[in-house]
Amino acid sequence: MSSFWRALSGELYLFSHRRSVRIMHVAVFVLACLLVIISRGSMMAFAAMGDIEPTDIAAWNFWPQWASATRTSLYLVELSIILLVAGALPHEIMSAATRDPLSRRISRSTLVLARTVVAILLPLTMYLCVLIGAGACSYLLFDAGDILEEGQVLMEIEADGVAQAIYSSMWHAVLPLLALGALASACGAIFRRGVVAVGVCFLMVLLPTMLYDDLENKLPFYFADFLPAFGPDSFLERTSQFAAGYSDSYPIEYDDIARIGWVSPLPFIALAVIVAIAFFRRRSL
């Protein structure tokens, strides 16, 4: 077995046996389910106050509920990635846990590369938990037909492209989440203190929101601009509102912006790996 596979096996074992990682997977799944349940309850209360049927509300439908619960749950996913990944390596270095793999003929570059692979896999598994939780609960509590409002068809799922837009936005969220995992891993390799690594990583995630008014046209080339939760140009945010009947939330010109997001996170993933290896190789342990 090569040194990389030995390092990767060790990192996978470490993350899969961490209690905090298991808890966060359960937490995001439960949160996604709760959001759907709370949404149903709030709409029923609103309908009762207005003396109307809940089915007369446009958001009383599987598609907007699935998209909305998924997007809101991803706030916790993105925060968890930053906390679990960025702060992990500085803590392990302080406790001398990294000396064990390095003593088994595993180079620093190999160790960082293995950690980055795991840091990229973690958002995928948590995202999958959210999709399953929100999707299953929405399917049980809501119908999946056309979007209706007061008994009238507001939007047709197939003809108006609602389902296709939601599916596309959910796939669109994958690369920014992977880039976030790689960035968090790089911050852990660069900074000596976990709190600094977490803080810098979180600041880089918030940059698009902080600079949106000044750099609106350039921000789509920055991966965090398309993060499904924190990103100001979140594709999933737009489609969740679109599916709820707000047709102006997903204008045609947004497709040109979203097209950038299909590839813009890739350079950041590569850069995060390169920078992490370069800094960690010169770092004293």
C-alpha positions, 0 to 999 in steps of 0.5 A: 500500500502506498503512503498516500493510501495509508494516509488516506485510510488513516484520515478516513478512519479518524473522521468516521470515528469522531463523535463530532462528525457523526453528531453533525451528520445527524444534526443536519438531517434532523434540522432538514426534517424539522424545517419542513415540519415547522413550515407546514405548521406555520402555513396551517396556522396562517391559513387558519388565521386567514380562513383559507385552505392551506392548499391555496398557498403557493408554497404548499408543495413538495418542490419549494419545501424541499429546496427551501429546507435544503438551503436553510440546512446548508447554513449549518453544513457550511458552518460545520465544515469550517469548524470541523476541518479548519480547526482540526489540524492545529488542534492535532499538532498541539496535541502531537497527534500528527507525529504518529503518521509522519513517523510511519514514512508518510510525508507532509505533502501526502498527509496534507493531500489526504486530509484535503481529500477527506475535507472534500468528502465531508461536505458531500456526505453532509449535503447528502444527509440534508437532501435525504432529510428534506426530500423525504419529509417534504414528500410525506407532508406535501404534494408534488404536483403543479404550483397552485395558488387559490386553486389556480395553476400558478406554475407547471412543474415541467412546462415552467421548468421548476423541477429542472431549475431545482435539480440544476441548483442542487448540483450547482451547489456541489463545487462551492461546497467542495471548495469550502472544504479544501479552503478549510483544510488549507487554513488548518495547514497554514495557521497555528491556532485553530481559532485563527484558522476558523476565523480566517476561513469564515471571513473568506466565506463572508467576503462576497456579502461584505463586498457585494455592492462594490464588486458585484460583477466580479464576485461570481468568479469567487467560489464563496459567491455561489455557496448555497447558504452564505453565497449572495448569488446562491442558485439554490436560494433563487430556485427555492423562491421561484418554486414558491411562486416568486417568478421574478426571483429567477430572471433569465439573465441569472443563467449567465451568472450561474454558468460561471459557477459551474467552473469557478470553484475549481481553481480555488480547490487546486490553489488551496491544495498547493498553498496548504502543502507549501505552508505545511512542509515548512511548518515546525511541529 
